[in-house]
């Protein structure tokens, strides 16, 4: 299929390039389009607990280079995009989803619409609400244990589980963004080697926000590719049952 061949080329095209050509600009349209595509990435319960900070001014790029430990990718990037998790926005996002469903209610709501509204008004608070003493986390753990004795049940668990969910969703958006950059014939490099505390301060982020990763974008060079891409053999990581 043609679409399969195109996607394979994009997958092969995407490499973590660590040194960009300073003479080649990346049009703003490429970043905007890729961010619009990233927003379409799959995420848990459509909660979209993420924010994307597009760094493109010379001042901010210079500020973020040391935050990214002066990695070559950060020093030569034409753009940086900071992917941020915002699990602290769970109530706002749950209300947003609830209102979207409620707008479709005409007269007596159907069972599906009622279930959808209950999901965001009852299940999401149970899943995401936290407190200083950890009581909600305890309730989730106990509920998961006893419900799981009878049948398969989502073990929501404590705050760490919620944090993992938010980071998984954000990482899916980041991957979508990088594939889009490759499709536009430019290059990217995801960076986790960074000072998250200084990054949050530079962006004036609240305490509930967390840095997922920072992605550098530019026109890659041969020097930026550190050898052929090596992967553990298929049979060592894929198990068919």
DAGIUR-V822410 format. One record per residue. PSI is psi in degrees with one decimal (* if undefined). BURIAL is + if it has 9 or more other ideal C-beta (glycine too) atoms within 8 Angstrom, else -. Layout:
PSI_BURIAL / PSI_BURIAL
This chain:
143.5_- / -42.6_- / -35.4_- / -42.7_- / -39.8_- / -44.5_- / -38.5_- / -39.5_- / -37.8_- / -42.7_+ / -44.7_- / -31.4_- / -35.7_+ / 114.8_+ / 153.4_- / 101.0_- / 126.6_+ / 5.7_+ / 115.1_+ / 153.8_+ / 114.9_+ / -18.2_- / -16.0_- / 121.3_+ / 151.1_- / 114.7_+ / 142.7_- / -32.8_- / -33.6_- / -43.7_+ / -44.4_+ / -45.9_- / -40.7_+ / -34.6_+ / -36.7_+ / -37.2_- / -37.4_+ / -36.3_+ / -24.4_+ / -0.3_- / 149.3_+ / 148.1_- / 158.5_+ / 120.2_+ / 22.7_- / 29.5_- / -25.4_+ / 52.9_- / 63.7_+ / 160.3_+ / 149.3_- / 122.2_+ / 113.5_- / 112.9_+ / 115.6_+ / -15.6_+ / 149.5_- / -37.7_- / -47.9_- / -35.7_+ / -42.2_+ / -35.6_- / -35.9_+ / -16.6_+ / -50.9_+ / -29.9_- / -34.0_+ / 23.1_+ / 27.1_+ / 36.3_- / 144.2_+ / -37.4_- / -38.8_+ / -38.2_+ / -27.7_- / -1.5_+ / 143.8_+ / -24.3_+ / 149.3_+ / 140.9_+ / 122.4_+ / 119.2_+ / 122.5_+ / 135.7_+ / 142.0_+ / 64.1_+ / -16.4_+ / -12.1_- / 15.1_+ / -40.9_+ / -42.9_- / -43.8_- / -37.6_+ / -42.7_+ / -38.9_+ / -45.8_- / -40.7_+ / -44.7_+ / -36.4_- / -41.5_- / -43.5_+ / -31.6_+ / -22.7_- / -1.1_- / 121.5_- / 114.8_- / -138.4_- / 121.7_- / 143.8_- / 167.5_- / -38.4_- / -43.3_- / -39.3_+ / -42.5_+ / -39.4_- / -43.8_+ / -40.9_+ / -34.8_+ / -45.2_+ / -20.2_+ / -24.8_+ / -47.8_- / -44.9_- / -42.4_+ / -39.9_+ / -37.2_+ / -36.9_+ / -19.8_+ / 137.9_- / 163.1_- / 165.6_- / -37.5_- / -5.4_- / 21.8_+ / -40.3_- / -37.3_+ / -41.7_+ / -43.4_+ / -42.9_+ / -42.2_+ / -45.1_+ / -44.6_- / -44.9_+ / -38.3_+ / -51.1_+ / -39.3_- / -33.1_+ / -14.7_+ / -29.8_- / -34.8_- / 166.8_- / 134.2_- / 143.2_- / 119.0_- / 87.2_+ / -45.3_+ / -156.6_+ / -162.3_+ / -34.3_- / -35.9_- / -42.0_+ / -40.7_+ / -42.3_+ / -42.5_- / -45.6_+ / -41.3_+ / -34.9_+ / -44.8_+ / -43.0_+ / -37.4_+ / -34.0_+ / -39.9_+ / -40.0_+ / -41.8_+ / -41.5_+ / -42.0_+ / -45.9_+ / -37.3_+ / -37.1_+ / -41.4_+ / -41.7_+ / -39.1_+ / -27.4_- / 7.7_+ / 34.6_- / -177.9_+ / 161.8_+ / 165.8_+ / 113.9_+ / 135.1_+ / 126.2_+ / -11.7_- / 92.4_- / 164.5_+ / 97.2_- / -33.3_- / -47.3_- / -33.4_- / -44.0_+ / -40.1_+ / -41.3_- / -31.7_+ / -0.6_+ / 46.6_- / 148.6_- / 168.7_- / -29.6_- / -11.8_- / 149.6_+ / 142.8_+ / 124.0_+ / -52.4_+ / 163.9_+ / 130.2_+ / 123.9_+ / 141.8_+ / 139.6_+ / -168.5_+ / 113.9_+ / 160.2_+ / 165.1_+ / -35.9_- / -21.5_- / -10.6_+ / 115.4_+ / 68.2_- / 175.4_- / 153.4_- / 121.9_- / 137.1_- / 149.9_- / 140.8_- / 145.0_- / -47.8_- / -14.4_- / -12.7_- / -13.2_- / 124.5_- / 120.9_- / 128.1_- / *_-
